[in-house]
Every structure is written in C-alpha cells, then in structure tokens.
Amino acid sequence: MEFRAEKKYLRVSPQKARLVLDLIKGRRVEEARNTLLFTKKRVAEHIGKLLQSALDNANFLATEKGLDVEIDNLYVKSAVANDGPRMKRIRPAPQGRAYRYQRRIAHIELILAERGKNSGAVATVVGEETAAAPVPAKTRRRAPAAKSAGKKKKVAAK
C-alpha cells in the first residue's frame, strides 16, 4: 500500500528541492525525519512537514479504514520535485535597461510504502552500487574507424 502527500506552488527551485529529496529517498521514515531535521537547507523544513503529512495519511487509513499498516516499516519510496509555473520578474540594469529573470516554483510529491509487503517493495541500501554484467562478444559494437585514416593528403608541387 502506498501513501501520498503533495505540496504545490512551493517558492523554491525544483533543483534545490531535489538536493534534499535525494537525501531521503529509500530511507525509513524515522531516519528520513532525522536527516531532514539536521539538514541546513530552507526547503528541508517544508519537506519535513510533507513527510509528516504522508505519515498522517498512513495513520488515518490504518485506523479509520481498517487497513493493516505497520508504521515502523514505512519508507520513502519516491520523492519527486517537478516544475511549477514560473514568475517573470525584471531587475533594473545600467543605462535605463532592464534584465529579465524567472522565479521558479516547485511541486513536490512524496510517496511512502511499507517494506516487506507483497506489493513488491524491496529493501534497498543507500549508496550500494551493482556491478555491471559483462556484455557478450556478439553484441559488442566496434568503434567506427577514422575516415581520414586511409586517405593521403595531396601535396601541391611548386
């Protein structure tokens, strides 16, 4: 079972929000809360409130709807920051000119899921890399040969 929470029209650029969201992807909810608490980014406070909202949604469904949800097994399955509308602004420039710039806005979506359920949630370790399997010899592509390798330059006689 997945539990969602969204925050729309947040006055921060999506690029800056993704920096903080990447810190909590794949982590348990309690670990993600502690990470956000000690992160020195302004957007971390907003993402912490969003995480609490998703957790409250899980609590609501567990109590009111009678679903079997274990809050301690929840983890951050997905955390996405998308572009919102941009505000066009003008900054004064020398000699009476004006420079245009854009204030970016983010839509943030957070999805929590329960580990160990039949929904296919697999435990992932943050920072673990998988080794790439060797490519069979038949599927390897040869690098293209240089076009000028076989051609000789003509030298003009004087």
Sequence and secondary structure as in RCSB ss.txt:
>XXXX:A:sequence
MEFRAEKKYLRVSPQKARLVLDLIKGRRVEEARNTLLFTKKRVAEHIGKLLQSALDNANFLATEKGLDVEIDNLY
VKSAVANDGPRMKRIRPAPQGRAYRYQRRIAHIELILAERGKNSGAVATVVGEETAAAPVPAKTRRRAPAAKSAG
KKKKVAAK
>XXXX:A:secstr
 EEEEEEEEESS HHHHHHHHHHHTTSBHHHHHHHHHT   THHHHHHHHHHHHHHHHHHHHHTS     GGGEE
EEEEEEEE   EEEEEE GGG EEEEEE  EEEEEEEEETTSTT      TT         GGG       TTSS
        
